[in-house]
């Protein structure tokens, strides 16, 4: 990095310190991406989170603004944003939530943040390709766990599936709440521990049935295709272990937390405690699975197969899917919504 005195700095009204245009450091492709000076100093010599190749793969796998738009439209039914709001978006990635906000919040101006300059560049290029008003989006490469924002700068904040990736999500939420104006609202979409406990029970049921069938197959000559492949059993065990490592968010950071990509599964109490700490006057939590509960657990296993390994449903035999359907038939809609796998959190200042 060049001497900071030789690099032009800018002073965005919403940052509490000067910023650098990353085009000066990383090349013309990054022109227009700003980053707080102290953030750049703290990341000298470090990888920029995702390299370009990984960033492109991430974008192709996860870009789904329609899904985020549905969640955002439902969240907006619970509070009344001001006209043409100034929005802080954290963990913006390649623009899932940004595209949804531009389509949903008329006249909004967005400050989009992420640790990865490559993902922010992909977002900038993607907004232009899709004909969305990129001039309404300010791109900031920064760590939301640090208090870079001027207090009371934003009418609304949004974080889509970002908090569970952070070492200190509590600190991030506190910083976001501090950046909101009075009556402003922060909206987050995150995974919860409750539903994942039920998924672990389902996975274990499938694994137990697979073991019983393996014994019976050996004795009775059951066709090979009716058996559960070792790679699928190992994947289900890995998911269960992942859920175990990410549970008990109230206990704080463990010695392995930094090594995990997905670090946390949340609880209602976690966000209720932050609401008390920040003086939020209202906290709203609800499941993201309204209208999708009939085959919730079956669909969630299929989703994990697709996102985790790129597998289709044919990777698991019919009897295993029937185990999932039995869980879905047995557990009521009300319980599925109460013990959510993924949920929306709204904190009103």
Buried (B, 14 or more C-beta within 10 A) or exposed (E): EEEEEEBEBEEBEBBEEBBBBBBBBBEEBBEBBBBBBBBBEEBEEEEBBBEBEBBBEBBEEEBEBEBBBBBBEBBBEBBEBEEEBBBBBBBBBBBBBBBBBBBBBEEBBBBBBBBBBBBBBBBBBBBEEEEBEBEBBBBBBBBBBBBBBBEEBBBBBBBBBBBBBBBBBBBBBBBBBBBBBEEBBBBBBBBBBBBBBBBBEBBEBBBEBBEEBBEEBEEEEEEEEEBBBEEBBEBBEEBBEBBEBBBEBEEEEEEEBEEBEEBBBBBBEBBBBBBEEBEBEEBBBBBBBEEEBEBBBBBBBBEBBBEEEEBEEEBBBEBBBEBBBBBBEEBEBEEBBEBBBBBBBBBBB
